[in-house]
Amino acid sequence: MTVVRRVTAWLRAPRSRHSALRRRVNAAARLIAALTIAGGIYTVFSPASYAGEQPLSRGAQDGQGLFNNYCISCHGQNAEGVPGRGPSLIGVGSAAVEFQVTTGRMPATRQEAQVERKDPALTDDQARQIGEYIQSLGGGPQLPDGDEFTAGGDPAVGGELFRVNCSSCHAFSAGGGALSSGKYAPSLAPATDRQIYAAMLTGPQNMPVFGDNQLTPQEKRDIIAYVQQLKKDKDPGGWGLGRYGPVPEALVIFLLGIVGLVFATLWIAGKS
């Protein structure tokens, strides 16, 4: 009986070893297949492959040259960013680039709590070319065609939307206001239609993003129509005091009234 068991075990041993080897081979094959699939998915959807497969248009080529002259020192080769200097621009879209460049915020001279608006270093066409190049690297939000977005916009509807979504930072008159940590919401007086649309679409600096799910393209046009209408309104009653509302107006009236009463009292006292 012992001899039979030993013979049986000897006959089964190679099969067990063969089965274990087969399991190991199958596991290795599955691992290689999974890695191959993951690598293929990354290759298809990665920004680098997207940029490499799409030939650059003439505008994007010009934008690449401008980027290498004005932006590469902070945003790095292929706009991948430089630690401590500037973030990656992959996926930010042409709208963000156009806003930053046309408002003079970029190229930035130094890092600070908030980059201020200044005279732009590049023209609007050059800003669009850089935006076209950045768009080719990884996509992102884009502005509609055209320079004027007030056509078809309803200032009355835009006023309601502005008061709900924008006035808490930019004030009811779009004159801007202070925020925390040395930051502020700028005045919208110098902003163009495209700049306002780009700001809502991309949320620069402290501003939240108002994508098409939050504000539809038509609602964005309504807000732009309202903001631009504010610039045309006059103050028939006199000095508007910045249109900050009844508080500064009451303060001015109070101070002028007190000063007037003091002088009137002194005048009466001198006469008597």
C-alpha positions in Angstrom: 0.0 0.0 0.0 2.8 2.4 0.8 4.5 1.7 -2.5 1.2 2.4 -4.4 0.9 5.7 -2.6 4.4 6.7 -3.4 3.9 5.8 -7.1 0.7 7.7 -7.2 2.2 10.8 -5.7 5.2 10.6 -8.1 2.8 10.5 -11.1 0.7 13.5 -9.8 3.6 15.7 -8.9 4.5 16.8 -12.4 0.9 17.7 -13.1 0.8 19.9 -10.0 4.0 21.6 -11.0 2.7 22.1 -14.5 -0.6 23.5 -13.1 1.2 26.0 -10.9 3.4 27.1 -13.8 0.3 27.6 -15.9 -1.3 29.7 -13.3 1.8 31.9 -13.0 2.0 32.3 -16.8 -1.7 33.2 -17.0 -1.3 35.8 -14.1 1.7 37.4 -15.9 -0.2 37.5 -19.2 -3.2 39.2 -17.5 -0.8 41.7 -15.8 0.9 42.6 -19.1 -2.5 42.9 -20.9 -3.8 45.3 -18.1 -0.6 47.4 -18.3 -0.9 47.5 -22.1 -4.5 48.7 -22.0 -3.7 51.3 -19.3 -0.8 52.6 -21.4 -2.9 52.8 -24.5 -5.7 54.7 -22.7 -3.1 57.2 -21.3 -1.5 57.6 -24.8 -4.9 58.4 -26.4 -6.1 60.9 -23.8 -2.9 62.5 -22.5 -2.4 66.2 -23.5 1.0 65.4 -25.0 -0.4 62.9 -27.4 -3.2 65.3 -28.2 -0.8 68.0 -29.1 1.5 65.6 -31.0 -1.3 64.2 -33.2 -2.8 67.6 -34.1 -0.7 69.7 -36.4 -0.4 73.3 -35.3 -2.3 75.9 -37.3 -0.6 79.0 -38.5 -2.0 81.1 -35.7 -0.9 78.4 -33.1 2.6 78.4 -34.6 2.8 82.2 -34.2 1.4 81.8 -30.7 4.1 79.3 -29.9 6.8 81.8 -30.9 5.2 84.5 -28.8 4.9 82.0 -25.9 8.6 81.1 -26.1 9.5 84.8 -26.0 7.2 86.0 -23.2 5.9 83.1 -21.2 8.3 80.2 -21.2 10.4 81.5 -18.4 7.5 81.1 -15.9 5.3 78.5 -17.5 8.0 76.2 -18.9 8.6 74.2 -22.0 5.3 73.1 -23.7 3.5 75.2 -21.0 3.9 72.4 -18.4 4.7 74.9 -15.6 7.7 75.8 -13.5 7.5 75.1 -9.7 7.6 78.4 -7.8 7.2 80.5 -10.9 4.1 79.7 -12.9 1.5 76.9 -13.1 0.9 74.5 -16.0 -1.3 75.9 -18.7 -2.3 72.5 -20.1 -6.1 72.5 -20.3 -6.7 76.1 -19.2 -8.0 77.0 -22.7 -7.6 80.0 -24.9 -10.3 82.0 -23.0 -8.1 82.2 -19.9 -5.0 83.2 -21.9 -6.8 85.9 -23.7 -8.2 87.4 -20.5 -4.9 87.5 -18.7 -2.9 88.8 -21.7 -5.4 91.5 -23.0 -5.9 92.9 -19.4 -2.1 93.2 -19.0 -2.0 90.8 -16.0 0.3 88.6 -18.0 3.2 88.6 -18.5 3.4 89.3 -14.8 6.3 91.4 -13.4 6.3 89.8 -10.0 4.4 87.5 -7.8 1.9 89.1 -5.4 -1.4 88.6 -3.6 -3.2 89.6 -6.8 -2.0 90.6 -10.2 -3.3 94.0 -11.1 -4.7 95.1 -14.4 -2.2 97.2 -16.5 -1.5 98.3 -20.0 -1.1 95.1 -22.1 2.3 94.2 -23.4 0.8 92.4 -26.4 -2.0 93.2 -28.9 -5.3 91.5 -28.9 -4.3 89.5 -32.0 -1.2 88.3 -30.3 -3.1 87.3 -27.2 -5.5 85.2 -29.4 -2.5 83.5 -31.1 -1.0 82.5 -27.8 -4.5 81.3 -26.7 -4.7 79.2 -29.9 -1.4 77.6 -29.1 -2.4 76.8 -25.5 -5.7 75.5 -26.8 -3.8 73.1 -29.1 -1.9 71.6 -26.1 -4.9 70.3 -24.2 -8.1 72.0 -25.0 -10.2 74.0 -22.5 -12.8 76.8 -22.4 -13.0 78.9 -25.6 -14.7 82.3 -26.3 -17.3 82.6 -29.0 -16.4 84.4 -32.2 -16.8 88.2 -32.3 -15.9 91.2 -30.2 -19.4 92.4 -29.1 -21.7 90.1 -27.0 -24.3 92.7 -26.0 -26.4 92.0 -29.1 -29.4 90.0 -28.1 -28.6 90.5 -24.4 -31.3 91.8 -22.0 -30.0 94.3 -19.5 -33.0 93.9 -17.2 -32.4 90.1 -16.9 -28.7 90.7 -16.7 -29.2 93.1 -13.9 -31.0 90.5 -11.8 -28.4 87.9 -12.6 -25.6 90.4 -11.7 -27.1 91.3 -8.4 -27.5 87.6 -7.5 -24.1 86.3 -8.7 -21.7 89.3 -9.0 -22.7 92.2 -6.8 -21.4 90.7 -3.6 -17.8 91.2 -4.9 -18.0 93.8 -7.7 -20.7 95.9 -5.9 -24.1 96.8 -7.4 -22.5 99.4 -9.7 -19.7 97.1 -10.9 -17.2 99.4 -9.3 -15.4 96.6 -7.5 -14.8 96.0 -3.8 -12.3 94.8 -1.2 -11.8 91.1 -0.4 -9.7 89.4 2.3 -5.9 88.9 2.4 -5.1 92.0 0.4 -7.2 90.9 -2.6 -10.1 92.8 -4.3 -12.7 92.5 -7.0 -11.7 94.9 -9.7 -13.9 97.5 -11.3 -15.5 96.4 -14.6 -15.4 99.9 -16.1 -12.5 99.1 -18.4 -13.5 95.6 -19.3 -14.6 94.7 -22.8 -17.3 92.2 -23.8 -14.8 89.4 -24.4 -12.9 90.1 -21.2 -16.1 89.9 -19.1 -17.2 86.7 -20.9 -13.8 85.1 -20.5 -13.8 86.0 -16.7 -17.1 84.3 -16.2 -16.0 81.3 -18.2 -12.6 80.8 -16.5 -12.8 82.4 -13.1 -9.5 84.2 -12.9 -7.7 84.6 -9.6 -10.4 84.9 -6.8 -13.4 84.8 -9.1 -15.5 81.6 -9.2 -16.1 79.8 -12.5 -19.5 80.3 -14.1 -19.5 77.6 -16.7 -22.4 77.0 -19.0 -24.1 74.8 -16.4 -24.2 77.8 -13.9 -24.8 80.6 -16.4 -25.9 79.8 -20.0 -24.3 81.6 -22.9 -27.5 83.7 -23.2 -27.3 84.7 -19.5 -23.7 85.7 -19.9 -24.7 88.0 -22.7 -27.5 89.4 -20.5 -25.0 90.2 -17.8 -22.6 91.8 -20.3 -25.4 93.9 -21.7 -26.2 95.1 -18.1 -22.6 95.9 -17.3 -22.0 97.8 -20.5 -25.4 99.7 -20.0 -24.1 100.9 -16.6 -21.2 102.6 -18.3 -23.7 104.6 -20.5 -26.0 105.7 -17.7 -25.8 109.3 -16.6 -26.4 110.8 -13.2 -29.2 113.4 -13.9 -29.5 114.2 -10.2 -25.9 115.3 -9.9 -22.7 113.7 -8.7 -23.2 109.9 -8.5 -20.7 109.5 -5.6 -19.3 106.4 -7.3 -22.8 104.7 -7.3 -22.0 102.9 -4.1 -25.5 103.3 -2.8 -27.3 105.3 -0.1 -24.7 104.9 2.7 -22.0 107.3 1.2 -24.7 109.6 0.0 -26.2 109.9 3.5 -22.7 110.3 4.9 -21.9 113.2 2.6 -25.3 114.8 3.3 -24.7 114.5 7.0 -21.2 116.0 6.9 -22.2 118.8 4.7 -25.3 119.5 6.8 -23.3 119.5 10.1 -20.7 121.9 8.6 -23.4 124.1 7.3 -25.1 124.2 10.7 -21.8 125.1 12.4 -21.2 128.0 10.1 -24.8 129.2 10.4 -24.5 129.0 14.2 -21.3 131.0 14.2 -22.7 133.6 11.8 -25.8 134.0 13.9 -23.7 134.3 17.1 -21.5 136.9 15.4 -24.5 139.0 14.4 -26.1 138.9 17.8 
